[in-house]
């Protein structure tokens, strides 16, 4: 006998209500984020900054560096149509399905998708941008194929959630102040409602990062920020009961007083960390926030520092049950991201023009330069930075040195190709991380590698890069292989000021030499001879007295 429809409906409702809360979706349970299979999960992900929300430093554009001014600069040299073609190619190459596949292969388990609200909202038409949503839909399918869950992040809200370029604002945070603040807040919530409507049943989506790094203007209280979050929650929850809400604190996601207590049973406090100490004491306030409110934590954005800093922050987070998301997967000429896109010569000329250091190119030349740079963003054109990944994912980073490149004696090795490993393991530098509170790298030259070792591009002939800014007490380690034992003569090419250099092998002295002042030319210093058995050996170059640069080490057989 076929059951009545009413009975079927009642049975279905009982079955749904009997399911564990959040089943099939990421959700919170106490102070932990829980995966769809019900297990506590400590996320380790990466952000896709720059793609749908360009920032000046990522694409090496001088000036304010907001999406609006970046476009204005492109229009000024290439015209509206030329700029349109550039940004179309820019988006097509910055993040592709191949990028997503590679991110999964590297070991990341989710991605954060920063987007400008204008990607999804057409201001001229006063309607949602279906092309923008189609792009997001395609992106979600790439992530689904790669098994990478997604967190949506509104990186630039209508009017700007801060006064800064990273909110695409121009001196005023009009999400909070000015005659259009209420309209801007309403539009922000309306966009989240549409996102919730379209993706409420998508289990690939972890949740919604409501606004990135709010910075409240003077006179706007955190109680008002909390009220905005509560209204956003109410609107989203009227449509989507499933997905996690990620709530960022005031002043670049750092301060949460005034936002507590929790206002949803499926929310996470999302904090950010840059250029601050890695001492756990500096981060205990976030753990206290979690424990006092019963709400999980997520380190939703961090990075732009050295590998040592990366390792220490990521380790602290995981040890405290806190997931993280690193910033960001690709930039132009970077050492802090897994992928570095090369700067093209014509684009470099454009940057020089924008800096006021070169003449303005004609429109055809400018557009060709922009399109060449957009093409260079393709993953196949980028350089891979494996040291960034090792510092984040492998505990051995702190204790084990491994060769950055294979070195065989006799032979010549570039000084910048010292071993992978933490400060005190693969190298030692007087400053291995930036904890000064302002942007900057520990590597003073900012090229080639992301450690404390200071590296400069070489314009003096010889190797492409050189170790510079040397100081007494610093050292570089090289694991080498000797196929056949024998006696070897060692020398180093140096340039710059006078100093003192020593070489060790397997903890024993090889030789030491005074470094002459050579100005802008290269000099060779003799470090003596030593007999080595066949097999692996560990060399260390020690700076006894700094002030010079090191280019190469050469080992010749004397047998």
N, C-alpha and C positions, 0 to 999 in steps of 0.2 A: 504493500500500500504506500502510495506517495505521501510524505508528510505535508501538512498544510504549510503554506508560505509563512504564516505567522510563527509557527513552531521553528521553522528553519531560521528565521530572523532572530528569534530568541536564543536559539542554540549558538548562532554566530556571535551574538553580543556577549554571551557568557564566555565563549572561547577567547574573545578579544580581551575581556576584562580579566581573565585568568592568567594572561601572559605576564611575565615579570616586567616591571616598569623599565622602559627604555630598550626592551629587547629588539635586537636588529639595528640599533643606532648607538653611536657613542653617547654616553650619558655620564652623569656624576653619581657617585655613591659616597656619601660622607666627604672626606677630604681627598678623594681619589677620582681621577677620570677613568672610566671603564669602557673597554672596547665592546663592539657589538656582541661578542661571544660571552660577555659578562666577566671578563678578566681585567684586573687593574692594569692600566697601560701608562707607560712613561714615554711620551712621544719624542721622536727625534726627527725634526723636519727642516725644511729650507724654504725661504721666501722667494718669490719670483718678482722681486723689486725691479723697477725699470721698464717692465713690459707694458702694462696698462696704466702706468703712473711714472713717467720718466722723471728723473732727478738729475740736476746738472752735473754733480760730481761723478755719477755713473757713466755719463756719456762725454765727460771731459769738457763740458760747455761752461765758460766763465759767466760771471754775473749772478743774478738772483737765482737762477737754476730751477725755476718752477716749470711745470708743463706748459703754462701759458707763455712764459718768456722764451722757453726753448723753441716753441713753435714760431713765435714772433721773429726770432733770430733766423730761423730757416726761411720764413716768408721774406724777410728783408733781403736775403741773398738769392733765393731761388723762385720767388713769387708764390702765390697761393697754390697754383696747380702743381708747381714743382715741390712745394712742401707737402702737399697731399700725397704725391707719389712717394716721397721719402718716408713719410710716416706709415704708409701702407706697407712698404718694403721692410721698414723697421719692425713693425708688429709681426710680419710674416716670418722674420728670421730670428727675432730675440728669443721667443719661446716656440718650439716646434714639438711635434710628437717625439722626435729623437731626444730632445732635452729631457722630457718627462721619463722616457725609458731609461736614460742614463742616470737620472736622479734616483730612480728605484734600484738600479744596479749598484750604485754607490753605497746603498744601505739606509738612505733616508726612508722614513715610513709615512710621511705626509707632506703636503705642500700648503703654504699660505699664499692666497691669491690677492695681492694688493690691487685695488682698482680705483680709478677716478670715477666719481659718480657720473660724469659725462659719457663714460663708456656705455652706460645703461640708460641714460636719459638724454633725449634730444631737446635742448633748451629752446631752439627756434620753433620746433613743432609743438612743444609742450606735451610730449608723449614719450613713452618708452622707446628706446632704440633697439629695434629688432635685430639689426646687424650686430650690435654689441652682445645681445643675448645669444645670438647664433654662435659668435666667437666663444663665449663662455661654455655653451653646450658642447662645442667641438673639443674644447679643452678638457671638460669633464670626461668625455669619452676616452681621450688619451690617458687620463689618470685612471679611469676604470680599467683600461686594458693593462696598465702597468701596476695596478693594485695599490695606488697611492690615494688615500683619502684627502679631502680638501677642506680648508678653512677659508671662508670668504672674509675679506678685510677691506672695509671702505676706507681707503687711504686718504682720499680727499673728499670731504663732504661739501654740500652746497654752502657757499659763503666762506668755508674754511673753518676747521675746528681749532686752528691756531693761527697766528699771524705769519707763519713761516712758509717758506717755499714748499716744504714737504706736504703742506695742506693745500697747495696751489692758491695761497692767499698772498696779498700784497700789502702787508702792514697792518691789517685789521682782521680779527677773527669774527667774521660776520655771521657765523653760525650762532654766536652768543650775543653780539651787540649790533646796534644800528637798526635802521627802520625795517630791514628785511629779515631780522633774526627769526621771528616767528614763522615766516614763510619758508626760510631755509630749513628750519627744524622740521616743519611739516613735510617738506619734500624729502628730506633724509629718511624720515619714517616711512613715507610712501614708497620709496625705493626698496627699503627692507621688506615692506609688505609684499611687494611684487616678487622679490627674491624668494620669500617664504612661500608664496603661492606657487611658484614654478618648481621649487626644489624641496618642498616639505616631505615628500615621500622618498627622496633620494638618499639611500643609506651610505652612499659614498661621501656625502657631505658630513663633516664632523660638527660644524657649527658656524656661527656668525660673529665676527669681530666687529662690533658695532661702529666704532670710530677709532682711527689710529691716532695715538699721541695727542690727545686734547691738551691745549694750554689755555687756561682760562684768563681772559683779560681782567685787569683791575676792576673791581666792583662786581664781578660775577663769582658767585660762591659755589662751592662743591655741592651744596644742597641743590642748586639749580642743575648741576651736571647729573646728580643722582635722579632728579625729577625727569630729566630728558631720557636717561636710561630706562627708568620705570615706564615712561610712556612708550618708548620703543619696544620694551618687553611686552607691554599690554597688546600693542598692535601685532607684533610677531606671533605671540601666543594665541591670539584669536584665530590664526591661520595654521600655525605650525607648532604642535605640542612636542615635537621630537628633538630638535637640534639644540646643541649647547650654545649658550650665549657667552661670549668672551667680553669681559668688561675691563677696559683699560683705565688706569688712574690718571689723575691730573698731572700736568707738567711732564710730558713725554712718557706717560704711563708709569710714573714713579710714586705718586702719593694717593693713598686711598682713604685717608681719614676724611670723614664727611660723606663717603659713599656707603659705608656700612650702616646697618647690618645687611645681610644678603636679602635680595628681593625676588629671587626665583629659585626653585628647587633643582634647576639644571643649568647653573651658571658657574663660570670660572673667572677668577681674578687674573688678568693678563698684565704682566709687568715687563718692562724693557730694561736693558742694561748695556751701557756703553762707557768705555774709558774710565771706569771706576775700579777700585781695588778688588782683587779676587779673594781677599781675606774673608772667610765665612762670616766673620763678625759684621762685615759691611752688608751682608745679605740676610741677616737673621730677622730683620723687621718684616720681610715678606713671609718667612715661615711663621712668625707670630701672627701675621694677618690671617693666614690660612687656618692656623690652629684656633684662633679666637673667634672666627666667623664660621668655621666648619665648611669652608668653600675651597675647592682645589685651586692650585696655582698653575700657571703656564707662563714660561719665559718666552713670550711671543715674538720677541725681536732682540737680537744681540749680534755682536760680531765686530767687524771693522777694527781689528786689533791684531796682535801677533798670535802665532800658533800656541805659544805657551799660555797666553791669556785664554785662548779658546779652550785648551785642554782643561785648565783649572776651573773655568766657569761651567763647562759642560759636565765635568766630573762632579762638581758640587751639586748641580741641579739633579742629576740622576741619583746621587746618593741620598738626596732629600725627597725622592719621589716626584720630582718636578720635570715635566716635559719641556722641551725647548724647540725653537725654530730659528735657524741661523739666517742672517742677512748678508748676502743674497747670492743667487746661484751664478750670476754672470755680470760682468761689467767690462768697460773698455779699459785696457791696460791696468790690470789690477793684480795684486798678489793675495788678496784676502778672500777671494771667491774661488770655487773649484774651476771656473772657466774664465779665461781672460781673452777678450777679443782684441785683435791688433788694431792700432790706429793707422788708418790709411794716409798716405802722403797728402792727398788733396784735402782731406778732412783736417789734417794738422794745419794746413795753410788757412783753412776757414777759422779754426780756433785762434790762430795767430791774428787774423783780421778782427775777430770779436774781442780780442784782448787789446786791440789798438796797436799791434806790432807789425802789421802787414797790410798791403793795399787790398781793397775790395775786389774780389774776382768778378768776372762777368757772370751773368745768370746761367748760361749753359755750363760753364766750368763749375760753378757752385753746385748745381743740381747733380752733375756727374760725381762730384766729390761726396755729396750726401748719399747718393745711391750706392757708391762703392763702400762707404762705411756701413750702410745698412746690410749689404751683402756680407760684410766681414763679421757680422753678428751671428751668422749661421754657425751652428756647433762644429761643423767640419773645418771651419777657419780658426777656431779658438785654440788657445793653449790650455792644457789640463794642469791643474795644481794639486798633485796627489798629497802633498804635505798637509794641506788644509784638512783633507778627509782623515788622514791618519791621526792628526792631533785631536779630532773630535770623537772618533769611534774606537780607537785602540788604546787601552790602558798602558800598553807597553811604551807609548810615546814618552812617558815620564822616566823610564828606566833603561830603555834599549836603544842603542845607536845602530842604524843600518845604512848601507851606502846609498847616497842620493843618486849617484851614477857609478857604474863599474869602473874601477881604476886598476890598471895593471902596470907593474914596474918591470923593466924600464919604461919610461913614458913621461908625458907631460899632463898635468891636471890643472884645471882652472881653480883658483882659490875659492870661488863662490860655490863650488860643488862639494862642500863639506858634508858630513854625514847628516842624515835625518835624525831628529831626536830633540828633546827639550834642552833648555839652557842648563848647562852642567852635565849634559849627556853627549850631544852631538857638537856642541860649541859652548862658549861662554862669552857673554857680552855684558858690559856694565849696565845696560838697560834692555831688558828682554821683553817688556810689555809697557803699554801706555796706561797709566792709572792716574793721569793728571786732570781728568775731567773735561778735556777739550779734544776735538778730533785730531788724529795724527797716528803715525805708525812708530813702532820701535825701530824699524829699519829706516834710518835717516834718509836713504836714497829712494826708498819706496819701490824698488824694482826687483824682479827676478825671484826673490824668496820672501817668505813671511815670518821671519824670525827676528831676534834682536840684532843679528849681524847686519851691519850697515853696508849696503851695496849700491854702487853708482853705475850708470851706463857709461861705457868707456868711449871716450872721444879722442884717445891718445894712441890709437893703433893697438894691435895685440888682441886680447880676448874681448868679447862683447861687453863683459861686466868686470868690475873690480871691487874688492873689499876695501872700504874706506872708513874714515872717521875712527881710526884705530886708537885704542887707549891701553895703557899698561894693565896687565892682568887678564886681558882677553885672549881666547884661544879658539882654534878651529881644528876639528878632528876629521881624519880621512881613513876609512877602512880600505886597504889595498890588497891586491893579490900579487904574489910573486911566483910565476910559473917555475922558474929555475933559480936556485939560490946563487948568490954571488955578492960582489962588492959594488956599491952604487955611490955615485957622486951626486949631491943634492945642491940645487941653487934655486933662488927665488927672484922673480922680476918684481921690482918695486918702483914707486914713483911718489913724488911729493916731498915731505920734510924728512929730517933725520930722525933716527930711532934705533931700536935694538930688537932683533928677531932671533928666536931660537926654534930648533926643530927637535922633536922627540920621536922615538919609535918604541912601541910596547912599554912605555913608561921609563925608558932610558934615554939619556941625552944622545942626540946625533951630532949636533953642532950648533954654534951660535955665531952671529955676525952683527957688526955695526951696519946700520942702513945709512947711506949717505944722502944728503939733501940733493934731489935731482930736479926739483921744479916740475915742469910739465913733461919731462921726458922719462923714459923707462931706463932703469939701471938694473944690473944683475948682481946679486950678492951670493957669495960662495958659502954654503953651509956644511962643507966637509964631506967625508965619505963614511960609509958604514956597511958592514957585511950583514946580509939578510939570508935566512934560510928560505927554502921554498914553502909556500903556503900563505895564509892570511896574516896581515900585520896592521897595527893601528898607529897612524902618524898623528902627531899634534904639532901645530904651528903656534907658538906662544909669542905674544906681543910683550916684550920686556919694557919697552919704552915706545909709546905711540906717536902718531903724527904723520904717518906715511900710508900709502895704499899698496895692496898686494894684488898682483895680477895672476901669476902662474907659479907653479912649482914644477921643476924639472928634475928627473932622476935618470941619470945615464949610467949604463953599465961600464965599469972600468976593467972588467976581465977580458 
